[in-house]
Amino acid sequence: MAETCYYCGQELTGHEKRCPRCGADLSVYREILAIAAYYYNDGLERANAHDLTGAIRSLREALLYNKYETDARNLLGLCLYAKGDAVEAISEWVISKNLQKDDNLADDYLREIQSRGEISRLNSGIMKYNQALKYCQEGALDLARLQLRRVITDNPEILDASLLLALILIHNESYEEAEAVLKEAEKRDSKNPRIQAYRNEISRELAAAGEKRRKKRKKAEQAEGGHRLPAFFGNLADSRWGALINIAVGFVVGLLVCAFLVIPSIRQQVKSDASKTVVTANEQASKSSTSISQLQKQVSDLNAELEKYTGKSDVVTSYEQLIQANNAVASNDLTTAGQLLSSVNRDLLQSQGQALYDSVNSAVNAKALDDAYNAGIEAYNKEDYATAITQFTTVTSTDESYKDGDALYRLGQAYEKNQNTPEAINAYNRVNELFPDSSLGRRAASRSKKLSASQTQ
């Protein structure tokens, strides 16, 4: 972009001390441009070294001195995008495009992310990351950890997800796993201060754990009481014949131990085992029927326990399916949520996971009731009263007071149209019992009274 006068916009050759058109002093202006260029070059160097945090800091400084530094703004957008801050990156590129409408790389960047569907992918990752944050706030760290691993797999550029996962692992004292996560994050942003702080914390914890183990080992050695060999044997060990002498002494001691301790003990044990074998054989003969019945009972118990888990997932898969079901509920895709929830084994979940399962299950059940209610209305309007009765019965068998008794009232209407007067009266009476002071309850009482009167005629 050609250099222009800051006051009147006159193009400059780069050597004038004053503007040839308005006479404005350009010396200070050029110093400011030089500082902006310095920070841009520093940011470019840091970006090439994968120091995204430092690059972003320098590029923002460059834009403070010269907001028209298009290269700095475009590079800032790339650095932000590489960190997973897609919204901020797009904002910088849009500003750049408006400040320099022609020959601007920002156009290519915006077109590229739109054509590849990157915005949708990053938005999905950010939504999952926010859900993981919510899990953390609620204390459900296991769910947050599983969610963050999924985010990192699909969107490795979202550094905040890696940092949050590392923090959770540090909290759980899984220091080696946290170190591995931070090393991967460091490949993208080598000088990130939070990464350095977390790694320093891990180093301190590992050092403290090592020191604790060392002290414990030393204390155990002191408790055992260290017995030293006489000086003569120590000198032998230090000599070149020490190794051979030690081997010979060990061999002799081994023979003596075998002769006086091991062999007599083995003989005695053989005699004892022979006597015990006879006794055991007699006992087993008398207890064989009892043992068989006990084994059969164990098999039955194990089969019954296995039936509880038939068709269900393991712990990790259950949590993953539960998270996906919860995300589907958040997206109002309750059909998918129900399908995912059907493969979740609630018994394998912790208390927080079970609470989330119940919440998702309630939302799915509410959707099922809505679907049945709407299907009943549609069937009633088409004069398919048998189907309407089936759908409204599905709703009322789960929740009699659904929509303040409207489903139960419509069930009575369907029975009435289907010439099933006793069931219609029962449905109307039930509405009146549940909602006696409502207009619907009064209408139900009126219909019940008329139908009862017609039956007596």
Salt bridges, closest charged atoms under 4 A:
GLU3 OE2 - ARG30 NE 3.16
GLU16 OE1 - ARG30 NH2 3.30
ASP42 OD2 - ARG46 NE 2.94
ASP51 OD2 - ARG46 NH1 2.97
GLU88 OE1 - ARG60 NH2 3.25
GLU92 OE2 - ARG60 NH1 3.96
GLU92 OE1 - ARG73 NH1 2.88
ASP107 OD1 - LYS97 NZ 3.63
ASP108 OD1 - ARG111 NH2 2.57
GLU112 OE2 - ARG116 NH1 3.44
GLU118 OE2 - ARG116 NH2 3.65
GLU118 OE1 - ARG121 NH2 2.63
ASP142 OD1 - ARG145 NH2 3.55
ASP154 OD2 - LYS128 NZ 3.65
GLU157 OE2 - ARG121 NH2 2.75
ASP160 OD1 - ARG194 NH1 3.32
GLU177 OE1 - ARG149 NH2 2.91
GLU179 OE2 - ARG199 NH2 2.50
GLU184 OE2 - LYS187 NZ 3.06
GLU186 OE1 - ARG199 NH1 2.43
GLU201 OE1 - ARG204 NH2 2.60
GLU211 OE2 - ARG214 NH2 2.64
ASP301 OD2 - LYS297 NZ 3.15
GLU305 OE1 - LYS308 NZ 3.49
GLU320 OE1 - ARG150 NH2 3.90
ASP358 OD2 - ARG346 NH2 2.88
ASP371 OD2 - LYS367 NZ 2.72
GLU378 OE2 - LYS382 NZ 3.17
GLU400 OE1 - ARG430 NH2 2.87
ASP406 OD2 - ARG410 NE 2.70
GLU416 OE2 - ARG447 NH2 2.07
GLU433 OE1 - ARG430 NH1 2.96
